[in-house]
Amino acid sequence: MIPQIELYLNTERDWVSEELLARFEAALQELLPELLAVPRGPDHVLSSLPMVEIAVVDDAAIAQVHAEFLDDPSETDAITFPYGEILVSCDTAARYAAEHGIDPCEELFRYMVHGLTHLHGYLDYEPEDRQALFAVQEPLVARYFPR
């Protein structure tokens, strides 16, 4: 099964628009078959989900969820729930992008792909796991990021 992707904008930032999210949603839907063709990790659920909802939030919102569910009150880039919900922080994306001289839209898209890759069973707690996740994630970002 290929889940439907739905994106939601739950914050107001000048550089994140509904039009941008519509482009991201189409690109993510297009990349899903390729992601699902990759060998899945041990904790995969992506292929069994009818829908994946991705919410773009600010640092305050993601820090609150991070504290509530993971006992860590800090901001983070993405939080993925196994029932098919992903939260991504546009503030973290903008900050990271500015620090590394990259497009904040590409970084935000990367966080979305990162969450989908987690749902496909890839983890990033250990260096070798992170390397395997990035080996799947980065080619997808490079191919499907809507320019």
Secondary structure, DSSP 4 states (H G I P E B T S, - for coil): ---EEEEEE-S--TT--HHHHHHHHHHHHHHHHHHHHSPP-TT--GGG-SEEEEEEE-HHHHHHHHHHHHS--S--SEEEETTTEEEEEHHHHHHHHHHHT--HHHHHHHHHHHHHHHHTT---SSHHHHHHHHHHHHHHHHHH---
